[in-house]
């Protein structure tokens, strides 16, 4: 089912003590073998526009195959879902470890262009690093 983990991202404890705020979700795939026909992808959505309801119109942003040994990171809250594994997988199980990276304070930052932009863009060198040595 498509969901955005808003309850977890904005969680507060019963005793009003400070709790961590979810910033990034992570999924690490630990199975040894996977075929595309077995499905089981992680789908990340972008909110296209408000529809007059509590839920915006969603469009697929990323479709991430559960490649063995891979790690998926995305900002939260963000709508996402995990597709069912096709019976063609037989006894092969999609094995993963999932969790969140937290902060204990509110963070103000500009929104990312893409939930995976940090992983897909090359690192920029600082001007000091590009000057020739004397």
C-alpha positions as CSV (number, residue, x, y, z in Angstrom):
1,X,0.0,0.0,0.0
2,X,1.3,3.5,-0.9
3,X,2.1,5.5,2.2
4,X,4.3,8.3,3.4
5,X,5.2,7.5,7.0
6,X,4.1,10.9,8.2
7,X,3.1,9.4,11.6
8,X,6.7,8.1,12.1
9,X,8.3,11.3,10.7
10,X,6.5,13.5,13.1
11,X,6.3,11.2,16.1
12,X,6.2,12.4,19.6
13,X,6.4,10.4,22.8
14,X,3.7,10.1,25.4
15,X,5.9,11.8,28.1
16,X,6.5,14.8,25.8
17,X,10.3,14.2,25.8
18,X,12.2,15.0,22.7
19,X,12.3,12.2,20.2
20,X,14.1,11.9,16.9
21,X,12.5,13.2,13.7
22,X,12.8,11.0,10.7
23,X,14.8,12.6,7.9
24,X,15.9,9.8,5.7
25,X,14.6,6.3,5.2
26,X,16.9,3.5,4.2
27,X,16.6,0.1,2.7
28,X,19.5,-2.3,2.4
29,X,18.9,-5.4,0.3
30,X,20.8,-8.4,1.7
31,X,19.7,-11.3,-0.4
32,X,22.2,-12.9,-2.7
33,X,20.3,-13.3,-6.0
34,X,17.4,-11.4,-7.7
35,X,15.9,-11.5,-11.1
36,X,13.8,-8.6,-12.7
37,X,10.9,-11.0,-13.3
38,X,10.6,-11.5,-9.5
39,X,9.4,-7.9,-9.1
40,X,9.4,-6.5,-5.5
41,X,10.5,-3.0,-6.5
42,X,10.5,0.0,-4.2
43,X,8.4,2.8,-5.8
44,X,9.1,6.4,-4.8
45,X,6.4,9.0,-5.7
46,X,6.4,12.7,-6.2
47,X,3.3,14.8,-5.3
48,X,2.2,16.4,-8.6
49,X,-0.5,18.6,-7.2
50,X,-3.3,18.9,-4.6
51,X,-6.6,17.3,-5.6
52,X,-8.8,18.9,-3.0
53,X,-8.4,15.8,-0.8
54,X,-6.0,14.9,2.0
55,X,-3.8,13.1,-0.6
56,X,-2.1,14.8,-3.6
57,X,-2.0,13.3,-7.1
58,X,1.0,11.0,-7.2
59,X,3.4,10.4,-10.1
60,X,6.3,7.8,-10.1
61,X,9.6,9.4,-9.4
62,X,11.8,6.3,-9.0
63,X,11.4,2.6,-9.4
64,X,14.2,0.9,-7.5
65,X,14.8,-2.8,-8.1
66,X,15.9,-4.8,-5.1
67,X,19.4,-5.5,-6.4
68,X,21.5,-7.7,-4.1
69,X,23.8,-5.7,-1.9
70,X,22.3,-2.4,-2.8
71,X,21.2,0.5,-0.5
72,X,18.3,2.9,-1.2
73,X,18.0,6.2,0.6
74,X,15.1,8.7,0.4
75,X,13.9,11.8,2.3
76,X,10.8,11.4,4.5
77,X,8.0,11.9,4.7
78,X,7.6,10.9,1.0
79,X,5.0,8.7,-0.6
80,X,6.3,5.2,-1.4
81,X,5.4,1.6,-1.6
82,X,7.0,-1.8,-2.0
83,X,5.7,-4.1,-4.7
84,X,4.8,-7.7,-4.0
85,X,7.2,-10.4,-5.0
86,X,6.0,-12.4,-8.0
87,X,5.3,-16.1,-7.3
88,X,7.9,-16.8,-10.1
89,X,10.6,-16.1,-7.4
90,X,9.8,-19.5,-5.9
91,X,11.8,-20.0,-2.7
92,X,13.9,-16.9,-3.3
93,X,13.1,-14.3,-0.6
94,X,13.6,-10.5,-0.9
95,X,15.6,-9.8,2.3
96,X,16.1,-6.3,3.5
97,X,17.0,-4.2,6.5
98,X,15.1,-0.9,6.8
99,X,15.4,2.0,9.1
100,X,15.6,5.8,9.4
101,X,18.2,8.4,10.0
102,X,17.0,10.8,12.7
103,X,17.7,14.3,14.1
104,X,16.4,15.6,17.4
105,X,15.6,19.1,16.1
106,X,13.7,20.8,13.3
107,X,15.8,21.3,10.2
108,X,15.1,24.1,7.7
109,X,16.6,23.4,4.3
110,X,15.5,23.8,0.7
111,X,13.7,20.8,-0.8
112,X,15.7,18.4,-2.8
113,X,15.1,18.3,-6.6
114,X,14.9,14.5,-6.3
115,X,14.8,12.1,-3.4
116,X,18.0,10.5,-4.7
117,X,19.7,13.6,-6.0
118,X,22.5,13.3,-3.5
119,X,23.4,9.9,-4.8
120,X,23.2,10.7,-8.5
121,X,25.0,14.1,-8.8
122,X,28.8,14.3,-8.9
123,X,30.5,16.0,-6.0
124,X,31.7,19.5,-6.7
125,X,35.2,20.6,-5.8
126,X,35.7,23.7,-3.8
127,X,37.6,26.6,-5.5
128,X,40.5,26.1,-3.1
129,X,40.8,22.5,-4.2
130,X,41.1,23.4,-7.9
131,X,44.0,26.0,-7.5
132,X,47.4,24.7,-8.6
133,X,50.0,24.1,-5.8
134,X,52.9,26.6,-5.6
